[in-house]
Amino acid sequence: MNNSSDNRDRSSDSVDSNDCAVVAEKGNNQHQPKWVVGYVGLGSNLANELGSPVEHLQQALAGLAAHEQVREVRVSSFYASAPMGPQDQPDFVNAVAGFETTLTPFELLAFCQQLEQQAKRARLRRWGERSLDVDILLYGDKQIATPQLTVPHAGLPERNFVLVPLRELAPALTIAGKPINDYAASADWTGLKLLTEC
């Protein structure tokens, strides 16, 4: 699944000639938006009236690609993964999306939460079932540690259901100064299964 072709035509003219003219008139005090490469992880294992886990991911990815401050969306394959929390729940469907954005980290966080709300996410129990989970994994090289947001994502080094699709998407990626290939979980397929029809 790849939304980049749908998004590329729209994104190529994100700053048009009128925008450039306004910048020229005001001098160099105004800066064009800076596009930053971001990655988010998506997961679902709960169907509801809005769709199946696969459909929840597809709808969230379509919403991401449609955002005016997001461009060049690339999506990994979909993977089934064993639940990390209570084992009496269905397997998850996971994927990773990479993109460029002019959203700030906290604006991106709010947008991810909005995507979850649109899927009618319900938090039934800790580490339990959910219709949609959208987590910021990386935001450029930025490191953030606040009660609301931690970047890189705190669980990233140990979570193969995130690192395997992330490595598929960006095999040359560096995380916190370390090549993704150096993270053992990026090659660990324990509990993972590639979904071929999504």
C-alpha positions in Angstrom: 0.0 0.0 0.0 1.5 3.3 -1.0 -0.1 6.7 -1.1 2.9 8.6 -2.4 1.7 8.8 -6.0 -1.7 10.3 -4.9 0.0 12.9 -2.8 3.0 13.9 -4.9 1.1 15.9 -7.5 -0.6 17.9 -4.8 2.5 18.5 -2.7 4.8 19.6 -5.5 3.0 23.1 -5.7 2.7 23.5 -1.9 4.4 26.9 -2.3 3.1 28.7 -5.3 4.3 31.8 -7.1 2.0 34.1 -5.1 3.5 32.8 -1.9 7.0 33.6 -3.2 5.9 37.1 -4.3 4.6 37.8 -0.8 7.9 36.7 0.8 9.8 38.9 -1.7 7.7 41.9 -0.8 8.2 41.5 2.9 11.9 40.9 2.6 13.7 38.0 4.3 11.8 38.3 7.6 9.3 35.7 6.4 10.5 32.1 5.9 8.9 29.4 3.9 7.6 26.5 6.0 10.3 23.9 6.8 9.4 20.4 5.7 10.5 17.8 8.2 10.6 14.0 7.7 8.4 12.2 10.2 7.4 8.6 10.9 4.3 7.3 12.6 3.4 3.8 13.6 -0.2 2.6 13.2 -1.9 -0.4 14.8 -5.4 -1.8 15.2 -7.0 -5.0 16.5 -10.6 -4.1 17.1 -13.3 -3.9 14.5 -16.3 -1.5 14.9 -19.1 0.0 12.8 -16.4 2.0 10.9 -14.5 -1.0 9.7 -12.0 -3.8 10.3 -8.5 -3.3 11.7 -7.1 -3.2 8.1 -9.8 -0.7 7.1 -9.0 1.5 10.2 -5.3 1.7 9.1 -6.3 2.4 5.5 -8.7 5.2 6.5 -6.0 6.8 8.8 -3.4 6.6 6.0 -5.9 8.3 3.6 -6.5 11.0 6.2 -2.7 11.5 6.6 -2.1 11.8 2.9 -5.0 14.3 2.5 -3.6 16.7 5.1 -2.5 20.0 3.5 0.7 20.1 5.7 1.7 16.5 4.8 3.3 15.3 1.6 5.3 12.4 0.1 3.6 9.8 2.2 5.1 6.3 2.0 3.7 3.3 3.7 5.2 0.0 4.7 3.6 -3.4 4.2 0.9 -4.4 6.7 1.9 -6.9 9.4 0.0 -9.0 11.8 1.6 -9.1 15.3 0.9 -10.8 18.5 -0.5 -8.5 21.2 2.1 -6.9 23.5 -0.4 -6.8 26.5 -3.1 -9.2 27.6 -3.0 -12.3 25.3 -6.8 -12.8 25.3 -7.2 -10.4 22.4 -6.9 -10.6 18.7 -3.6 -10.1 16.9 -2.8 -6.5 15.8 -2.4 -5.2 12.3 0.5 -2.8 12.1 2.2 -0.5 9.6 4.5 2.4 9.5 4.1 5.6 7.4 6.9 8.0 6.5 6.2 11.5 5.2 7.3 15.2 5.1 5.4 17.7 7.2 5.3 21.3 8.2 3.3 20.4 11.3 5.1 21.0 14.6 5.6 17.8 16.8 2.7 18.8 19.0 0.5 19.7 16.0 1.3 16.3 14.6 0.5 14.7 17.9 -2.9 16.4 17.9 -3.6 15.2 14.4 -2.7 11.6 15.3 -5.1 11.8 18.2 -7.7 13.2 15.8 -7.3 10.2 13.5 -7.7 7.9 16.5 -10.9 9.7 17.5 -12.3 9.4 14.0 -11.9 5.6 14.3 -13.9 5.8 17.5 -11.0 4.5 19.6 -12.0 3.2 23.0 -9.5 2.5 25.7 -10.9 -0.7 27.2 -7.9 -1.6 29.3 -4.2 -1.0 29.5 -2.3 -2.5 26.5 -5.7 -3.8 25.4 -7.8 -3.8 22.3 -8.2 -0.6 20.2 -9.7 0.4 16.9 -6.7 2.6 16.1 -3.4 3.6 17.6 -1.3 6.2 15.9 2.1 7.0 17.5 4.8 9.4 16.5 8.0 7.4 16.1 10.4 10.0 14.8 10.3 13.7 13.9 13.5 14.6 12.0 16.4 14.3 14.4 14.5 16.0 17.1 14.5 14.6 20.7 11.5 15.5 22.8 10.8 14.4 26.4 7.6 15.8 27.9 4.7 14.2 29.7 2.7 14.5 26.5 5.2 13.4 23.9 8.5 11.5 23.8 10.5 11.4 20.5 12.0 9.1 19.4 9.1 6.9 20.7 10.1 5.4 24.1 9.3 1.8 23.1 10.9 2.0 19.7 14.1 0.0 20.3 12.3 -3.1 21.6 9.2 -3.2 19.4 9.7 -5.4 16.4 6.2 -4.7 15.1 7.4 -1.1 14.6 11.1 -1.6 13.7 10.5 -4.3 11.1 8.1 -2.2 9.0 10.2 0.9 9.7 13.3 -0.9 8.4 11.4 -2.0 5.3 10.4 1.6 4.6 13.8 3.2 5.4 16.6 0.7 5.5 19.3 3.4 5.8 17.5 5.2 8.7 19.5 6.3 11.7 17.7 6.4 15.1 19.4 8.4 17.9 22.7 8.2 16.1 22.5 4.4 15.6 21.7 2.7 12.2 18.3 0.9 12.3 20.1 -2.3 11.3 21.9 -2.2 14.6 18.7 -2.6 16.5 18.2 -6.3 17.0 14.4 -6.0 17.0 14.5 -4.6 13.4 15.3 -8.2 12.2 13.2 -10.1 14.8 10.1 -11.7 13.2 8.9 -13.3 16.4 5.1 -13.0 16.5 5.0 -11.2 13.1 3.4 -12.2 9.9 3.4 -10.3 6.6 -0.1 -9.6 5.3 -0.1 -9.8 1.6 -3.6 -8.6 0.9 -4.4 -5.2 2.3 
